[in-house]
Amino acid sequence: MFILLTFLVTCTVKEPVIRLEYDEEHGGIAFLGWDTEGGGQADRNLLRMPAAICADGPEGEVRFTTSILDAAPGKTVLQCKGAGWIIRWTILQDKGGLQFRMECLDAPS
């Protein structure tokens, strides 16, 4: 005897959520959270104090100040400047996930 069971599973895919809070007084990001699964994780600050955007450069660590160039639903664009470097950081919602893009606009010669 052969029994065929068929299960229909439906699920709702939540759109990713980005939470970014900018501190104008200090030129930096005070809060960064995201959730790609619909579980409320965007309310959790992934930055720990002291928080800074840093990179290793030829002369050592570079600390960046940031400014928001664009903030629209599904898209945040930041400009990061430090030690002659200018970086554009774009955060996009993309097909149920998040996409992070970094582009160097200027670098020290």
PATIKOL-377919 format. One record per residue (C-alpha): x, y, z; residue in one letter. Coordinates in Angstrom, 1 decimal. Example, Ala and Ser with C-alpha at 12.3 -4.5 7.8 and 13.67 -1.06 7.14 Angstrom:
BEGIN
ATOM / 12.3 / -4.5 / 7.8 / a
ATOM / 13.7 / -1.1 / 7.1 / s
***
This chain:
BEGIN
ATOM / 0.0 / 0.0 / 0.0 / m
ATOM / 1.3 / 3.4 / -1.0 / f
ATOM / 0.1 / 6.6 / 0.7 / i
ATOM / 0.9 / 10.0 / -0.8 / l
ATOM / 0.8 / 12.9 / 1.6 / l
ATOM / 1.1 / 16.4 / 0.3 / t
ATOM / 1.7 / 19.3 / 2.6 / f
ATOM / 1.2 / 22.9 / 1.5 / l
ATOM / 3.4 / 25.3 / 3.4 / v
ATOM / 2.9 / 29.0 / 3.1 / t
ATOM / 5.0 / 31.6 / 4.6 / c
ATOM / 5.1 / 35.3 / 4.6 / t
ATOM / 8.5 / 36.8 / 3.7 / v
ATOM / 9.0 / 40.0 / 5.6 / k
ATOM / 10.7 / 42.9 / 4.0 / e
ATOM / 14.1 / 43.7 / 5.5 / p
ATOM / 14.2 / 46.6 / 7.9 / v
ATOM / 17.1 / 49.0 / 8.5 / i
ATOM / 17.3 / 51.3 / 11.5 / r
ATOM / 20.0 / 53.9 / 11.3 / l
ATOM / 20.2 / 56.9 / 13.7 / e
ATOM / 22.6 / 59.6 / 12.9 / y
ATOM / 24.2 / 61.9 / 15.5 / d
ATOM / 24.5 / 65.3 / 13.7 / e
ATOM / 26.4 / 66.9 / 16.6 / e
ATOM / 29.3 / 64.4 / 16.4 / h
ATOM / 29.0 / 63.5 / 12.7 / g
ATOM / 28.6 / 59.8 / 13.3 / g
ATOM / 26.2 / 56.9 / 13.4 / i
ATOM / 24.7 / 56.4 / 16.9 / a
ATOM / 22.5 / 53.3 / 16.1 / f
ATOM / 22.6 / 50.7 / 13.4 / l
ATOM / 20.3 / 47.7 / 13.3 / g
ATOM / 18.8 / 45.5 / 10.7 / w
ATOM / 16.4 / 42.6 / 10.4 / d
ATOM / 16.0 / 40.4 / 7.4 / t
ATOM / 13.6 / 37.8 / 9.0 / e
ATOM / 10.8 / 39.9 / 10.6 / g
ATOM / 11.8 / 39.1 / 14.2 / g
ATOM / 12.3 / 42.7 / 15.5 / g
ATOM / 16.1 / 42.5 / 15.4 / q
ATOM / 16.3 / 46.0 / 13.8 / a
ATOM / 15.6 / 47.4 / 17.4 / d
ATOM / 18.9 / 45.9 / 18.5 / r
ATOM / 21.9 / 48.3 / 18.2 / n
ATOM / 24.8 / 46.4 / 16.6 / l
ATOM / 27.2 / 49.2 / 17.4 / l
ATOM / 28.9 / 49.0 / 20.8 / r
ATOM / 30.3 / 52.1 / 22.4 / m
ATOM / 32.7 / 53.6 / 21.6 / p
ATOM / 31.4 / 53.1 / 18.1 / a
ATOM / 33.2 / 54.5 / 15.0 / a
ATOM / 33.6 / 53.6 / 11.3 / i
ATOM / 37.3 / 52.7 / 11.0 / c
ATOM / 39.5 / 51.2 / 8.3 / a
ATOM / 43.1 / 50.1 / 8.1 / d
ATOM / 45.0 / 52.4 / 5.9 / g
ATOM / 48.6 / 52.6 / 4.7 / p
ATOM / 49.4 / 55.0 / 7.6 / e
ATOM / 47.4 / 53.0 / 10.2 / g
ATOM / 43.8 / 53.3 / 11.4 / e
ATOM / 41.6 / 55.8 / 9.7 / v
ATOM / 38.5 / 57.0 / 11.6 / r
ATOM / 35.7 / 58.4 / 9.5 / f
ATOM / 33.1 / 61.0 / 10.2 / t
ATOM / 29.8 / 60.4 / 8.4 / t
ATOM / 27.0 / 62.3 / 6.9 / s
ATOM / 23.7 / 61.1 / 5.4 / i
ATOM / 23.4 / 61.9 / 1.7 / l
ATOM / 20.1 / 60.2 / 1.1 / d
ATOM / 17.6 / 58.5 / 3.3 / a
ATOM / 14.6 / 57.0 / 1.5 / a
ATOM / 12.5 / 53.9 / 2.1 / p
ATOM / 14.7 / 51.0 / 1.3 / g
ATOM / 17.8 / 53.0 / 0.8 / k
ATOM / 20.3 / 54.9 / 2.9 / t
ATOM / 23.4 / 56.6 / 1.5 / v
ATOM / 26.2 / 57.7 / 3.8 / l
ATOM / 29.4 / 59.7 / 3.0 / q
ATOM / 32.4 / 58.8 / 5.2 / c
ATOM / 35.4 / 61.1 / 5.4 / k
ATOM / 38.7 / 60.7 / 7.1 / g
ATOM / 42.5 / 61.2 / 6.4 / a
ATOM / 41.9 / 62.3 / 2.8 / g
ATOM / 39.6 / 59.3 / 2.1 / w
ATOM / 35.9 / 59.8 / 1.0 / i
ATOM / 33.8 / 56.7 / 0.9 / i
ATOM / 30.2 / 56.4 / -0.2 / r
ATOM / 28.4 / 53.6 / 1.7 / w
ATOM / 25.0 / 52.6 / 0.3 / t
ATOM / 22.6 / 50.3 / 2.2 / i
ATOM / 19.7 / 48.9 / 0.0 / l
ATOM / 16.8 / 46.6 / 0.6 / q
ATOM / 17.1 / 43.9 / -2.1 / d
ATOM / 14.8 / 40.9 / -2.7 / k
ATOM / 14.2 / 40.1 / 1.0 / g
ATOM / 17.7 / 40.9 / 2.0 / g
ATOM / 20.1 / 43.8 / 2.5 / l
ATOM / 22.9 / 44.9 / 0.2 / q
ATOM / 25.9 / 46.9 / 1.3 / f
ATOM / 27.9 / 48.8 / -1.2 / r
ATOM / 31.1 / 50.9 / -0.6 / m
ATOM / 32.6 / 53.1 / -3.2 / e
ATOM / 35.8 / 55.1 / -2.8 / c
ATOM / 35.2 / 58.6 / -4.2 / l
ATOM / 38.6 / 60.0 / -3.2 / d
ATOM / 41.9 / 58.8 / -1.6 / a
ATOM / 45.1 / 60.4 / -0.6 / p
ATOM / 47.8 / 60.4 / -3.3 / s
***
